[in-house]
Amino acid sequence: MAQKQVEASKGEAMTLNLTDLGSVGIMKVLETVTKQGSINISHLSRKTGLNHTGVDRHVRKLVELGLVEEKWYGSLRMIKPSFDSLAVVFKKGLGVRIVQS
């Protein structure tokens, strides 16, 4: 399985395990954040239909992977994508690569 390589700069590839983005919940969160551009955690929970705890867990994972950024404004937590575009590439013998720009 491919090794995790986080914090690639824009335009560079990040190698992730399939399990990193393998749940429906994390994909819902990433898709919603991407569509909204910027969203607070409560609205993200409502839009995805996931409970707050699950959304929080997925957001923390996406932040760790460098795919989203979070910023606090007092008690308001805003989430936004850290990329303009994102491509998932499957290459035989190399595994899965996430390319962001």
C-alpha positions as CSV (number, residue, x, y, z in Angstrom):
1,M,0.0,0.0,0.0
2,A,1.2,3.5,-0.8
3,Q,2.8,5.6,2.0
4,K,1.2,8.8,3.2
5,Q,3.0,11.9,2.1
6,V,1.3,15.0,3.4
7,E,1.9,18.7,2.9
8,A,2.7,18.7,-0.8
9,S,2.8,22.2,-2.2
10,K,0.3,23.2,-4.9
11,G,0.7,21.3,-8.1
12,E,2.6,18.5,-6.5
13,A,1.2,15.0,-5.8
14,M,0.4,13.6,-2.4
15,T,0.4,9.8,-2.1
16,L,-2.4,8.5,0.2
17,N,-3.7,5.2,1.2
18,L,-7.1,4.4,-0.2
19,T,-8.4,4.2,3.4
20,D,-7.6,7.9,3.9
21,L,-10.5,8.9,1.7
22,G,-12.4,5.6,1.8
23,S,-15.5,6.5,3.8
24,V,-18.7,7.9,2.4
25,G,-18.8,10.4,5.3
26,I,-15.4,11.9,4.6
27,M,-16.2,12.2,0.9
28,K,-19.5,14.0,1.7
29,V,-17.6,16.4,3.9
30,L,-15.0,17.1,1.3
31,E,-17.6,17.5,-1.5
32,T,-19.7,19.9,0.6
33,V,-16.7,22.0,1.7
34,T,-15.6,22.2,-1.9
35,K,-19.0,23.2,-3.2
36,Q,-19.6,25.8,-0.4
37,G,-16.1,27.3,-0.5
38,S,-16.3,28.2,3.2
39,I,-18.7,26.7,5.7
40,N,-19.0,26.5,9.5
41,I,-19.0,23.1,11.2
42,S,-22.7,23.3,12.2
43,H,-23.8,24.1,8.7
44,L,-21.5,21.3,7.4
45,S,-23.2,18.9,9.7
46,R,-26.7,19.9,8.5
47,K,-25.8,19.8,4.8
48,T,-24.1,16.4,5.0
49,G,-26.7,14.8,7.3
50,L,-23.9,13.6,9.5
51,N,-23.7,14.2,13.3
52,H,-21.4,16.9,14.6
53,T,-19.0,14.4,16.1
54,G,-18.6,12.6,12.8
55,V,-18.1,15.8,10.8
56,D,-15.5,17.0,13.4
57,R,-13.6,13.7,13.0
58,H,-13.7,13.9,9.2
59,V,-12.6,17.6,9.2
60,R,-9.7,16.8,11.5
61,K,-8.6,14.0,9.1
62,L,-8.9,16.3,6.0
63,V,-6.9,19.0,7.8
64,E,-4.2,16.5,8.7
65,L,-4.1,15.4,5.0
66,G,-3.8,19.1,3.9
67,L,-7.0,19.0,1.9
68,V,-9.0,21.6,4.0
69,E,-8.1,24.5,6.3
70,E,-9.9,25.6,9.4
71,K,-9.9,29.0,11.0
72,W,-11.5,30.0,14.3
73,Y,-13.4,33.3,14.6
74,G,-14.1,33.3,18.4
75,S,-16.2,30.2,18.8
76,L,-17.1,30.0,15.1
77,R,-15.1,27.3,13.3
78,M,-14.9,27.9,9.5
79,I,-13.7,25.2,7.1
80,K,-12.5,25.8,3.5
81,P,-10.7,23.8,0.8
82,S,-7.0,24.2,0.6
83,F,-7.0,23.7,-3.2
84,D,-8.5,25.2,-6.3
85,S,-8.8,21.8,-8.0
86,L,-8.2,18.3,-6.9
87,A,-7.6,15.2,-9.0
88,V,-7.3,11.6,-7.9
89,V,-5.1,9.5,-10.1
90,F,-4.8,5.7,-9.9
91,K,-1.6,4.4,-11.4
92,K,-0.7,0.7,-11.7
93,G,2.2,0.0,-9.5
94,L,2.2,3.5,-7.9
95,G,-1.1,3.5,-6.1
96,V,-3.3,6.5,-5.6
97,R,-2.0,10.0,-6.0
98,I,-4.0,13.2,-5.1
99,V,-2.9,16.2,-7.1
100,Q,-4.0,19.6,-5.9
101,S,-3.6,23.0,-7.5
